[in-house]
Amino acid sequence: MTIQDAYSKSLIKTSNLITPIIIGTNSSSSNTGLQVMTDRNLINRLERILSLNIDKIIIFGVPPSHDSNGTQALEKNGVVQSSLKIIRDSFDKKIQVIADVCICQYNLSGHCGIVNQNNYPDNDKTLKLMSKIALSYAESGADTLAPSSMMDGLVLSIRNKLNLNGYRETKIMSFSKQFSSLYSPFRLTAYMKVSKIDKSNYQIGYANSREILRKVELDYGEGADVITIKPSMANLDIISRIRERVRCRIAVQHVSGEYAMLKAASRNNLINEYDWLLGYFACLVRAGADFIITYEAEGIAELLSAQ
Ligand SMILES: [Zn+2]
């Protein structure tokens, strides 16, 4: 092991890592490197994750059918709800489960909300729906809800809904999601529609750091327990500045486009992916990240446990 590797390994812990799981009714894999799995294989997968000492996952659902308002996200036996129940029955509290709260995988438009006549999400209608979805996931066993639609007032709306229904202990992991082309592999894997989706009027632009920080402070003030920065790339300055502004935990998501680029470079023998990731993730921790959501969590955990 090189001295640099040793430094990186001392900064990253498996307790920092969160594994994303995309769950649907049919399993599939594609050249994006992302996989959709069904709940039939969930127990085996989680046993492996736990054996690597990873104890946190985030679930993204891909429903069997879609409609304009993404109503499958509210189904009592929807893909996320059934998976949460299986996890709770099989693992009790051994694994912390975060559930992504959005409807872009569930509706026809691919937008993160109920769209109006102009094909933009209606903020207030979307808040009501997201709060109901969050409650449904909490009732099914989620420890943490992760709203990612970037609607104004979303954290407060979900916090109030959870508190009113006896879920004061359920945490909220709020996403600070910047407008980016790096989400396309996830969309190719999970969406009904992947082209011509313009989310620039509700996701935050890269260039406006004051707007990014203002939105994070609003989410923190509304009761967010964890702030998640997405994507991780080119955001070390933002992570570091948020670290100074909020007292809650900070997560960073190494998103699907970053993962796909890494895999493509590795496939072509241009870089060693694990050498790169060890150094890169150490930098994310150095900047202030407490948690890293990454499709490579299991590979990194294996590497950390190797002597
Ligand atoms: Zn969304």
py3Dmol code that shows the C-alpha trace and the ligand (Angstrom):
import py3Dmol

protein = """\
ATOM      1  CA  MET A   1       0.000   0.000   0.000  1.00  0.00           C
ATOM      2  CA  THR A   2       1.331   3.446  -0.895  1.00  0.00           C
ATOM      3  CA  ILE A   3       1.546   6.191   1.725  1.00  0.00           C
ATOM      4  CA  GLN A   4      -1.164   8.105  -0.186  1.00  0.00           C
ATOM      5  CA  ASP A   5      -3.442   5.041  -0.116  1.00  0.00           C
ATOM      6  CA  ALA A   6      -2.877   4.707   3.625  1.00  0.00           C
ATOM      7  CA  TYR A   7      -3.842   8.376   4.172  1.00  0.00           C
ATOM      8  CA  SER A   8      -6.973   7.942   2.044  1.00  0.00           C
ATOM      9  CA  LYS A   9      -7.982   4.762   3.848  1.00  0.00           C
ATOM     10  CA  SER A  10      -7.569   6.463   7.216  1.00  0.00           C
ATOM     11  CA  LEU A  11      -9.993   9.225   6.141  1.00  0.00           C
ATOM     12  CA  ILE A  12     -12.724   7.010   4.634  1.00  0.00           C
ATOM     13  CA  LYS A  13     -14.682   4.632   6.870  1.00  0.00           C
ATOM     14  CA  THR A  14     -17.346   2.137   5.858  1.00  0.00           C
ATOM     15  CA  SER A  15     -19.611   4.054   8.248  1.00  0.00           C
ATOM     16  CA  ASN A  16     -19.283   6.994   5.788  1.00  0.00           C
ATOM     17  CA  LEU A  17     -20.705   4.950   2.908  1.00  0.00           C
ATOM     18  CA  ILE A  18     -24.311   4.720   1.742  1.00  0.00           C
ATOM     19  CA  THR A  19     -25.269   2.207  -0.974  1.00  0.00           C
ATOM     20  CA  PRO A  20     -27.989   3.221  -3.457  1.00  0.00           C
ATOM     21  CA  ILE A  21     -30.397   0.454  -4.386  1.00  0.00           C
ATOM     22  CA  ILE A  22     -32.705   0.843  -7.381  1.00  0.00           C
ATOM     23  CA  ILE A  23     -35.646  -1.436  -6.858  1.00  0.00           C
ATOM     24  CA  GLY A  24     -38.266  -2.413  -9.438  1.00  0.00           C
ATOM     25  CA  THR A  25     -40.580  -5.234 -10.431  1.00  0.00           C
ATOM     26  CA  ASN A  26     -38.176  -6.525 -13.121  1.00  0.00           C
ATOM     27  CA  SER A  27     -34.419  -6.747 -12.744  1.00  0.00           C
ATOM     28  CA  SER A  28     -32.271  -5.203 -15.447  1.00  0.00           C
ATOM     29  CA  SER A  29     -28.807  -3.918 -16.112  1.00  0.00           C
ATOM     30  CA  SER A  30     -27.458  -1.693 -18.848  1.00  0.00           C
ATOM     31  CA  ASN A  31     -24.244  -0.196 -20.129  1.00  0.00           C
ATOM     32  CA  THR A  32     -24.733   2.669 -17.683  1.00  0.00           C
ATOM     33  CA  GLY A  33     -23.426   0.251 -15.029  1.00  0.00           C
ATOM     34  CA  LEU A  34     -26.593   0.774 -12.962  1.00  0.00           C
ATOM     35  CA  GLN A  35     -28.790  -2.169 -12.046  1.00  0.00           C
ATOM     36  CA  VAL A  36     -32.446  -2.455 -11.163  1.00  0.00           C
ATOM     37  CA  MET A  37     -33.111  -5.295  -8.734  1.00  0.00           C
ATOM     38  CA  THR A  38     -36.332  -6.843  -7.474  1.00  0.00           C
ATOM     39  CA  ASP A  39     -37.304  -7.427  -3.866  1.00  0.00           C
ATOM     40  CA  ARG A  40     -36.791 -11.206  -4.416  1.00  0.00           C
ATOM     41  CA  ASN A  41     -33.006 -10.661  -4.289  1.00  0.00           C
ATOM     42  CA  LEU A  42     -33.087  -7.979  -1.635  1.00  0.00           C
ATOM     43  CA  ILE A  43     -32.301 -10.143   1.379  1.00  0.00           C
ATOM     44  CA  ASN A  44     -29.183 -11.682  -0.250  1.00  0.00           C
ATOM     45  CA  ARG A  45     -27.956  -8.279  -1.351  1.00  0.00           C
ATOM     46  CA  LEU A  46     -28.434  -6.760   2.096  1.00  0.00           C
ATOM     47  CA  GLU A  47     -26.725  -9.686   3.802  1.00  0.00           C
ATOM     48  CA  ARG A  48     -23.697  -9.029   1.609  1.00  0.00           C
ATOM     49  CA  ILE A  49     -23.813  -5.278   2.299  1.00  0.00           C
ATOM     50  CA  LEU A  50     -23.977  -5.894   6.054  1.00  0.00           C
ATOM     51  CA  SER A  51     -21.136  -8.432   5.843  1.00  0.00           C
ATOM     52  CA  LEU A  52     -18.986  -5.581   4.497  1.00  0.00           C
ATOM     53  CA  ASN A  53     -19.961  -3.484   7.534  1.00  0.00           C
ATOM     54  CA  ILE A  54     -22.018  -1.032   5.486  1.00  0.00           C
ATOM     55  CA  ASP A  55     -25.151  -0.228   7.461  1.00  0.00           C
ATOM     56  CA  LYS A  56     -26.857   2.469   5.387  1.00  0.00           C
ATOM     57  CA  ILE A  57     -28.742   2.221   2.090  1.00  0.00           C
ATOM     58  CA  ILE A  58     -30.876   4.599   0.044  1.00  0.00           C
ATOM     59  CA  ILE A  59     -33.740   3.144  -1.983  1.00  0.00           C
ATOM     60  CA  PHE A  60     -34.973   4.493  -5.325  1.00  0.00           C
ATOM     61  CA  GLY A  61     -38.159   2.924  -6.680  1.00  0.00           C
ATOM     62  CA  VAL A  62     -39.017   2.091 -10.303  1.00  0.00           C
ATOM     63  CA  PRO A  63     -42.752   1.255 -10.548  1.00  0.00           C
ATOM     64  CA  PRO A  64     -44.370  -1.278 -12.919  1.00  0.00           C
ATOM     65  CA  SER A  65     -46.698   1.354 -14.406  1.00  0.00           C
ATOM     66  CA  HIS A  66     -46.821   5.117 -14.762  1.00  0.00           C
ATOM     67  CA  ASP A  67     -49.425   7.887 -14.848  1.00  0.00           C
ATOM     68  CA  SER A  68     -49.367  11.675 -15.038  1.00  0.00           C
ATOM     69  CA  ASN A  69     -49.275  12.197 -11.255  1.00  0.00           C
ATOM     70  CA  GLY A  70     -47.041   9.238 -10.350  1.00  0.00           C
ATOM     71  CA  THR A  71     -49.687   7.747  -8.075  1.00  0.00           C
ATOM     72  CA  GLN A  72     -47.806   4.406  -7.834  1.00  0.00           C
ATOM     73  CA  ALA A  73     -45.488   6.146  -5.357  1.00  0.00           C
ATOM     74  CA  LEU A  74     -48.407   6.186  -2.894  1.00  0.00           C
ATOM     75  CA  GLU A  75     -49.433   2.534  -3.301  1.00  0.00           C
ATOM     76  CA  LYS A  76     -49.485   0.654   0.013  1.00  0.00           C
ATOM     77  CA  ASN A  77     -47.762  -2.250  -1.716  1.00  0.00           C
ATOM     78  CA  GLY A  78     -45.658  -0.178  -4.090  1.00  0.00           C
ATOM     79  CA  VAL A  79     -42.077  -1.223  -4.882  1.00  0.00           C
ATOM     80  CA  VAL A  80     -40.542   0.947  -2.148  1.00  0.00           C
ATOM     81  CA  GLN A  81     -43.189   0.208   0.485  1.00  0.00           C
ATOM     82  CA  SER A  82     -42.927  -3.589  -0.029  1.00  0.00           C
ATOM     83  CA  SER A  83     -39.139  -3.458   0.064  1.00  0.00           C
ATOM     84  CA  LEU A  84     -39.163  -1.433   3.279  1.00  0.00           C
ATOM     85  CA  LYS A  85     -41.437  -4.016   4.902  1.00  0.00           C
ATOM     86  CA  ILE A  86     -39.167  -6.881   3.794  1.00  0.00           C
ATOM     87  CA  ILE A  87     -36.118  -5.085   5.205  1.00  0.00           C
ATOM     88  CA  ARG A  88     -37.798  -4.382   8.525  1.00  0.00           C
ATOM     89  CA  ASP A  89     -39.084  -7.962   8.847  1.00  0.00           C
ATOM     90  CA  SER A  90     -35.703  -9.496   7.975  1.00  0.00           C
ATOM     91  CA  PHE A  91     -33.171  -7.096   9.481  1.00  0.00           C
ATOM     92  CA  ASP A  92     -35.098  -5.062  12.063  1.00  0.00           C
ATOM     93  CA  LYS A  93     -32.870  -2.048  12.804  1.00  0.00           C
ATOM     94  CA  LYS A  94     -29.547  -3.554  11.716  1.00  0.00           C
ATOM     95  CA  ILE A  95     -29.619  -1.456   8.577  1.00  0.00           C
ATOM     96  CA  GLN A  96     -30.566   2.202   8.292  1.00  0.00           C
ATOM     97  CA  VAL A  97     -32.876   2.766   5.365  1.00  0.00           C
ATOM     98  CA  ILE A  98     -33.236   6.047   3.565  1.00  0.00           C
ATOM     99  CA  ALA A  99     -36.023   6.359   0.976  1.00  0.00           C
ATOM    100  CA  ASP A 100     -35.791   8.784  -1.935  1.00  0.00           C
ATOM    101  CA  VAL A 101     -38.990  10.850  -2.091  1.00  0.00           C
ATOM    102  CA  CYS A 102     -39.767  11.988  -5.633  1.00  0.00           C
ATOM    103  CA  ILE A 103     -42.073  11.092  -8.509  1.00  0.00           C
ATOM    104  CA  CYS A 104     -39.862  11.592 -11.574  1.00  0.00           C
ATOM    105  CA  GLN A 105     -39.493   7.798 -11.932  1.00  0.00           C
ATOM    106  CA  TYR A 106     -43.236   7.342 -11.401  1.00  0.00           C
ATOM    107  CA  ASN A 107     -44.848   9.850 -13.755  1.00  0.00           C
ATOM    108  CA  LEU A 108     -44.957  10.313 -17.525  1.00  0.00           C
ATOM    109  CA  SER A 109     -43.134  13.646 -17.725  1.00  0.00           C
ATOM    110  CA  GLY A 110     -39.934  12.834 -15.807  1.00  0.00           C
ATOM    111  CA  HIS A 111     -40.386  16.074 -13.849  1.00  0.00           C
ATOM    112  CA  CYS A 112     -39.981  16.094 -10.066  1.00  0.00           C
ATOM    113  CA  GLY A 113     -43.554  17.144  -9.351  1.00  0.00           C
ATOM    114  CA  ILE A 114     -47.130  17.498 -10.582  1.00  0.00           C
ATOM    115  CA  VAL A 115     -46.840  19.560 -13.749  1.00  0.00           C
ATOM    116  CA  ASN A 116     -49.146  22.448 -14.703  1.00  0.00           C
ATOM    117  CA  GLN A 117     -50.277  23.491 -18.211  1.00  0.00           C
ATOM    118  CA  ASN A 118     -46.818  24.923 -18.931  1.00  0.00           C
ATOM    119  CA  ASN A 119     -45.250  21.544 -18.143  1.00  0.00           C
ATOM    120  CA  TYR A 120     -43.506  22.874 -15.005  1.00  0.00           C
ATOM    121  CA  PRO A 121     -44.058  21.405 -11.535  1.00  0.00           C
ATOM    122  CA  ASP A 122     -46.703  23.163  -9.452  1.00  0.00           C
ATOM    123  CA  ASN A 123     -44.935  23.823  -6.152  1.00  0.00           C
ATOM    124  CA  ASP A 124     -47.880  23.651  -3.744  1.00  0.00           C
ATOM    125  CA  LYS A 125     -49.613  20.648  -5.318  1.00  0.00           C
ATOM    126  CA  THR A 126     -46.269  18.847  -5.334  1.00  0.00           C
ATOM    127  CA  LEU A 127     -45.651  19.593  -1.629  1.00  0.00           C
ATOM    128  CA  LYS A 128     -48.910  17.880  -0.684  1.00  0.00           C
ATOM    129  CA  LEU A 129     -48.138  14.801  -2.757  1.00  0.00           C
ATOM    130  CA  MET A 130     -44.520  14.509  -1.544  1.00  0.00           C
ATOM    131  CA  SER A 131     -45.642  14.779   2.093  1.00  0.00           C
ATOM    132  CA  LYS A 132     -48.109  11.919   1.579  1.00  0.00           C
ATOM    133  CA  ILE A 133     -45.420   9.795  -0.103  1.00  0.00           C
ATOM    134  CA  ALA A 134     -42.991  10.538   2.734  1.00  0.00           C
ATOM    135  CA  LEU A 135     -45.587   9.466   5.310  1.00  0.00           C
ATOM    136  CA  SER A 136     -46.318   6.272   3.375  1.00  0.00           C
ATOM    137  CA  TYR A 137     -42.584   5.374   3.390  1.00  0.00           C
ATOM    138  CA  ALA A 138     -42.288   6.191   7.100  1.00  0.00           C
ATOM    139  CA  GLU A 139     -45.289   3.939   7.840  1.00  0.00           C
ATOM    140  CA  SER A 140     -43.595   1.149   5.852  1.00  0.00           C
ATOM    141  CA  GLY A 141     -40.402   1.404   7.915  1.00  0.00           C
ATOM    142  CA  ALA A 142     -38.073   4.045   6.443  1.00  0.00           C
ATOM    143  CA  ASP A 143     -35.710   5.603   8.995  1.00  0.00           C
ATOM    144  CA  THR A 144     -35.018   8.649   6.856  1.00  0.00           C
ATOM    145  CA  LEU A 145     -36.867  10.381   4.022  1.00  0.00           C
ATOM    146  CA  ALA A 146     -34.835  11.990   1.290  1.00  0.00           C
ATOM    147  CA  PRO A 147     -36.892  14.556  -0.655  1.00  0.00           C
ATOM    148  CA  SER A 148     -35.068  15.446  -3.864  1.00  0.00           C
ATOM    149  CA  SER A 149     -37.524  17.488  -5.926  1.00  0.00           C
ATOM    150  CA  MET A 150     -36.157  20.899  -4.810  1.00  0.00           C
ATOM    151  CA  MET A 151     -39.641  22.398  -4.298  1.00  0.00           C
ATOM    152  CA  ASP A 152     -39.800  25.420  -1.964  1.00  0.00           C
ATOM    153  CA  GLY A 153     -40.959  24.561   1.567  1.00  0.00           C
ATOM    154  CA  LEU A 154     -40.617  20.807   1.012  1.00  0.00           C
ATOM    155  CA  VAL A 155     -38.682  19.968   4.176  1.00  0.00           C
ATOM    156  CA  LEU A 156     -41.124  21.858   6.409  1.00  0.00           C
ATOM    157  CA  SER A 157     -44.120  20.315   4.683  1.00  0.00           C
ATOM    158  CA  ILE A 158     -42.776  16.768   5.189  1.00  0.00           C
ATOM    159  CA  ARG A 159     -41.641  17.514   8.772  1.00  0.00           C
ATOM    160  CA  ASN A 160     -45.139  18.729   9.691  1.00  0.00           C
ATOM    161  CA  LYS A 161     -46.809  15.726   8.055  1.00  0.00           C
ATOM    162  CA  LEU A 162     -44.525  13.277   9.881  1.00  0.00           C
ATOM    163  CA  ASN A 163     -44.935  15.017  13.249  1.00  0.00           C
ATOM    164  CA  LEU A 164     -48.722  15.143  12.952  1.00  0.00           C
ATOM    165  CA  ASN A 165     -48.781  11.393  12.347  1.00  0.00           C
ATOM    166  CA  GLY A 166     -46.477  10.328  15.167  1.00  0.00           C
ATOM    167  CA  TYR A 167     -43.194  10.072  13.209  1.00  0.00           C
ATOM    168  CA  ARG A 168     -41.192  12.720  15.078  1.00  0.00           C
ATOM    169  CA  GLU A 169     -38.142  10.437  15.184  1.00  0.00           C
ATOM    170  CA  THR A 170     -38.069   9.867  11.419  1.00  0.00           C
ATOM    171  CA  LYS A 171     -35.253  11.897   9.899  1.00  0.00           C
ATOM    172  CA  ILE A 172     -35.180  14.071   6.786  1.00  0.00           C
ATOM    173  CA  MET A 173     -32.215  14.058   4.432  1.00  0.00           C
ATOM    174  CA  SER A 174     -32.692  17.062   2.211  1.00  0.00           C
ATOM    175  CA  PHE A 175     -31.082  17.189  -1.233  1.00  0.00           C
ATOM    176  CA  SER A 176     -29.314  20.241  -2.575  1.00  0.00           C
ATOM    177  CA  LYS A 177     -29.524  19.148  -6.169  1.00  0.00           C
ATOM    178  CA  GLN A 178     -27.800  21.206  -8.803  1.00  0.00           C
ATOM    179  CA  PHE A 179     -28.908  21.267 -12.411  1.00  0.00           C
ATOM    180  CA  SER A 180     -26.524  18.904 -14.204  1.00  0.00           C
ATOM    181  CA  SER A 181     -26.117  16.582 -17.171  1.00  0.00           C
ATOM    182  CA  LEU A 182     -24.597  14.028 -14.796  1.00  0.00           C
ATOM    183  CA  TYR A 183     -27.966  12.463 -13.916  1.00  0.00           C
ATOM    184  CA  SER A 184     -28.620  10.952 -17.360  1.00  0.00           C
ATOM    185  CA  PRO A 185     -27.528   7.334 -16.641  1.00  0.00           C
ATOM    186  CA  PHE A 186     -30.043   7.201 -13.769  1.00  0.00           C
ATOM    187  CA  ARG A 187     -32.739   8.619 -16.034  1.00  0.00           C
ATOM    188  CA  LEU A 188     -31.918   6.084 -18.744  1.00  0.00           C
ATOM    189  CA  THR A 189     -32.292   3.343 -16.131  1.00  0.00           C
ATOM    190  CA  ALA A 190     -35.389   4.521 -14.278  1.00  0.00           C
ATOM    191  CA  TYR A 191     -37.467   7.012 -16.293  1.00  0.00           C
ATOM    192  CA  MET A 192     -40.349   6.559 -18.711  1.00  0.00           C
ATOM    193  CA  LYS A 193     -39.150   9.573 -20.691  1.00  0.00           C
ATOM    194  CA  VAL A 194     -35.556  10.711 -20.901  1.00  0.00           C
ATOM    195  CA  SER A 195     -35.447  13.411 -23.561  1.00  0.00           C
ATOM    196  CA  LYS A 196     -36.359  17.085 -23.385  1.00  0.00           C
ATOM    197  CA  ILE A 197     -36.731  17.324 -19.614  1.00  0.00           C
ATOM    198  CA  ASP A 198     -35.736  20.811 -18.545  1.00  0.00           C
ATOM    199  CA  LYS A 199     -35.427  21.031 -14.754  1.00  0.00           C
ATOM    200  CA  SER A 200     -33.478  24.287 -14.769  1.00  0.00           C
ATOM    201  CA  ASN A 201     -36.323  26.292 -13.212  1.00  0.00           C
ATOM    202  CA  TYR A 202     -36.287  24.318  -9.942  1.00  0.00           C
ATOM    203  CA  GLN A 203     -32.862  22.653  -9.709  1.00  0.00           C
ATOM    204  CA  ILE A 204     -30.126  25.138  -8.771  1.00  0.00           C
ATOM    205  CA  GLY A 205     -27.524  26.364 -11.268  1.00  0.00           C
ATOM    206  CA  TYR A 206     -23.857  25.549 -10.682  1.00  0.00           C
ATOM    207  CA  ALA A 207     -22.730  29.135 -11.105  1.00  0.00           C
ATOM    208  CA  ASN A 208     -24.780  30.658  -8.299  1.00  0.00           C
ATOM    209  CA  SER A 209     -23.099  29.621  -5.062  1.00  0.00           C
ATOM    210  CA  ARG A 210     -25.065  32.153  -2.969  1.00  0.00           C
ATOM    211  CA  GLU A 211     -28.336  30.631  -4.184  1.00  0.00           C
ATOM    212  CA  ILE A 212     -27.077  27.119  -3.365  1.00  0.00           C
ATOM    213  CA  LEU A 213     -26.080  28.195   0.150  1.00  0.00           C
ATOM    214  CA  ARG A 214     -29.332  30.125   0.702  1.00  0.00           C
ATOM    215  CA  LYS A 215     -31.437  27.079  -0.210  1.00  0.00           C
ATOM    216  CA  VAL A 216     -29.379  24.820   2.072  1.00  0.00           C
ATOM    217  CA  GLU A 217     -29.812  27.241   4.979  1.00  0.00           C
ATOM    218  CA  LEU A 218     -33.574  27.325   4.323  1.00  0.00           C
ATOM    219  CA  ASP A 219     -33.753  23.499   4.360  1.00  0.00           C
ATOM    220  CA  TYR A 220     -31.693  23.392   7.562  1.00  0.00           C
ATOM    221  CA  GLY A 221     -33.983  25.991   9.150  1.00  0.00           C
ATOM    222  CA  GLU A 222     -37.039  23.933   8.143  1.00  0.00           C
ATOM    223  CA  GLY A 223     -35.675  20.922  10.036  1.00  0.00           C
ATOM    224  CA  ALA A 224     -33.402  18.939   7.709  1.00  0.00           C
ATOM    225  CA  ASP A 225     -31.312  16.446   9.700  1.00  0.00           C
ATOM    226  CA  VAL A 226     -28.870  15.808   6.852  1.00  0.00           C
ATOM    227  CA  ILE A 227     -28.022  18.020   3.870  1.00  0.00           C
ATOM    228  CA  THR A 228     -27.016  16.163   0.698  1.00  0.00           C
ATOM    229  CA  ILE A 229     -25.016  17.811  -2.056  1.00  0.00           C
ATOM    230  CA  LYS A 230     -25.500  16.422  -5.543  1.00  0.00           C
ATOM    231  CA  PRO A 231     -23.510  15.914  -7.752  1.00  0.00           C
ATOM    232  CA  SER A 232     -20.227  15.520  -5.878  1.00  0.00           C
ATOM    233  CA  MET A 233     -18.063  16.662  -8.786  1.00  0.00           C
ATOM    234  CA  ALA A 234     -16.874  20.274  -8.752  1.00  0.00           C
ATOM    235  CA  ASN A 235     -18.562  20.923  -5.415  1.00  0.00           C
ATOM    236  CA  LEU A 236     -15.725  20.731  -2.880  1.00  0.00           C
ATOM    237  CA  ASP A 237     -16.002  24.499  -2.287  1.00  0.00           C
ATOM    238  CA  ILE A 238     -19.752  24.207  -1.637  1.00  0.00           C
ATOM    239  CA  ILE A 239     -19.303  21.261   0.762  1.00  0.00           C
ATOM    240  CA  SER A 240     -16.662  23.170   2.683  1.00  0.00           C
ATOM    241  CA  ARG A 241     -18.774  26.354   2.913  1.00  0.00           C
ATOM    242  CA  ILE A 242     -21.881  24.443   3.970  1.00  0.00           C
ATOM    243  CA  ARG A 243     -19.823  22.703   6.662  1.00  0.00           C
ATOM    244  CA  GLU A 244     -19.202  26.129   8.203  1.00  0.00           C
ATOM    245  CA  ARG A 245     -22.865  27.170   8.007  1.00  0.00           C
ATOM    246  CA  VAL A 246     -24.893  24.229   9.313  1.00  0.00           C
ATOM    247  CA  ARG A 247     -24.460  21.940  12.286  1.00  0.00           C
ATOM    248  CA  CYS A 248     -26.183  18.904  10.833  1.00  0.00           C
ATOM    249  CA  ARG A 249     -24.547  16.001   8.971  1.00  0.00           C
ATOM    250  CA  ILE A 250     -23.563  16.502   5.346  1.00  0.00           C
ATOM    251  CA  ALA A 251     -23.846  13.819   2.669  1.00  0.00           C
ATOM    252  CA  VAL A 252     -22.538  13.953  -0.883  1.00  0.00           C
ATOM    253  CA  GLN A 253     -23.854  11.859  -3.763  1.00  0.00           C
ATOM    254  CA  HIS A 254     -21.396  10.497  -6.321  1.00  0.00           C
ATOM    255  CA  VAL A 255     -24.093  10.450  -8.998  1.00  0.00           C
ATOM    256  CA  SER A 256     -24.762   8.072 -11.885  1.00  0.00           C
ATOM    257  CA  GLY A 257     -22.967  10.194 -14.513  1.00  0.00           C
ATOM    258  CA  GLU A 258     -19.828  10.400 -12.383  1.00  0.00           C
ATOM    259  CA  TYR A 259     -20.006   6.644 -11.847  1.00  0.00           C
ATOM    260  CA  ALA A 260     -20.531   5.966 -15.586  1.00  0.00           C
ATOM    261  CA  MET A 261     -17.537   8.155 -16.539  1.00  0.00           C
ATOM    262  CA  LEU A 262     -15.396   6.353 -14.011  1.00  0.00           C
ATOM    263  CA  LYS A 263     -16.448   2.936 -15.319  1.00  0.00           C
ATOM    264  CA  ALA A 264     -15.857   3.967 -18.947  1.00  0.00           C
ATOM    265  CA  ALA A 265     -12.345   5.227 -18.168  1.00  0.00           C
ATOM    266  CA  SER A 266     -11.574   2.081 -16.212  1.00  0.00           C
ATOM    267  CA  ARG A 267     -12.912  -0.199 -18.981  1.00  0.00           C
ATOM    268  CA  ASN A 268     -10.537   1.492 -21.398  1.00  0.00           C
ATOM    269  CA  ASN A 269      -7.593   1.077 -18.995  1.00  0.00           C
ATOM    270  CA  LEU A 270      -7.206   4.838 -18.748  1.00  0.00           C
ATOM    271  CA  ILE A 271      -7.322   4.951 -14.955  1.00  0.00           C
ATOM    272  CA  ASN A 272      -7.459   2.564 -12.011  1.00  0.00           C
ATOM    273  CA  GLU A 273     -10.943   3.257 -10.649  1.00  0.00           C
ATOM    274  CA  TYR A 274     -10.204   2.334  -7.050  1.00  0.00           C
ATOM    275  CA  ASP A 275      -6.995   4.374  -6.895  1.00  0.00           C
ATOM    276  CA  TRP A 276      -8.986   7.343  -8.147  1.00  0.00           C
ATOM    277  CA  LEU A 277     -11.959   6.756  -5.838  1.00  0.00           C
ATOM    278  CA  LEU A 278      -9.856   6.368  -2.701  1.00  0.00           C
ATOM    279  CA  GLY A 279      -8.203   9.715  -3.310  1.00  0.00           C
ATOM    280  CA  TYR A 280     -11.389  11.425  -4.464  1.00  0.00           C
ATOM    281  CA  PHE A 281     -13.549  10.224  -1.580  1.00  0.00           C
ATOM    282  CA  ALA A 282     -10.806  11.203   0.886  1.00  0.00           C
ATOM    283  CA  CYS A 283     -11.045  14.728  -0.594  1.00  0.00           C
ATOM    284  CA  LEU A 284     -14.842  14.737  -0.126  1.00  0.00           C
ATOM    285  CA  VAL A 285     -14.360  13.820   3.542  1.00  0.00           C
ATOM    286  CA  ARG A 286     -11.578  16.407   3.872  1.00  0.00           C
ATOM    287  CA  ALA A 287     -13.967  19.067   2.475  1.00  0.00           C
ATOM    288  CA  GLY A 288     -16.563  18.209   5.127  1.00  0.00           C
ATOM    289  CA  ALA A 289     -18.681  15.263   3.934  1.00  0.00           C
ATOM    290  CA  ASP A 290     -19.878  12.899   6.673  1.00  0.00           C
ATOM    291  CA  PHE A 291     -21.501  10.456   4.240  1.00  0.00           C
ATOM    292  CA  ILE A 292     -20.895   9.494   0.612  1.00  0.00           C
ATOM    293  CA  ILE A 293     -23.695   7.938  -1.432  1.00  0.00           C
ATOM    294  CA  THR A 294     -21.949   5.838  -4.055  1.00  0.00           C
ATOM    295  CA  TYR A 295     -22.672   2.940  -6.411  1.00  0.00           C
ATOM    296  CA  GLU A 296     -19.155   1.775  -5.532  1.00  0.00           C
ATOM    297  CA  ALA A 297     -19.794   1.512  -1.774  1.00  0.00           C
ATOM    298  CA  GLU A 298     -19.369  -2.262  -1.716  1.00  0.00           C
ATOM    299  CA  GLY A 299     -16.129  -2.184  -3.751  1.00  0.00           C
ATOM    300  CA  ILE A 300     -14.676   0.540  -1.532  1.00  0.00           C
ATOM    301  CA  ALA A 301     -15.713  -1.340   1.621  1.00  0.00           C
ATOM    302  CA  GLU A 302     -13.937  -4.453   0.339  1.00  0.00           C
ATOM    303  CA  LEU A 303     -10.846  -2.404  -0.330  1.00  0.00           C
ATOM    304  CA  LEU A 304     -10.954  -0.795   3.124  1.00  0.00           C
ATOM    305  CA  SER A 305     -11.232  -4.184   4.799  1.00  0.00           C
ATOM    306  CA  ALA A 306      -8.280  -5.689   2.810  1.00  0.00           C
ATOM    307  CA  GLN A 307      -4.994  -5.843   4.705  1.00  0.00           C
TER     308      GLN A 307
END
"""
ligand_1 = """\
1
ZN
Zn -37.082 13.747 -9.088
"""
view = py3Dmol.view(width=600, height=400)
view.addModel(protein, "pdb")
view.setStyle({"model": 0}, {"cartoon": {"style": "trace"}})
view.addModel(ligand_1, "xyz")
view.setStyle({"model": 1}, {"stick": {}})
view.zoomTo()
view.show()
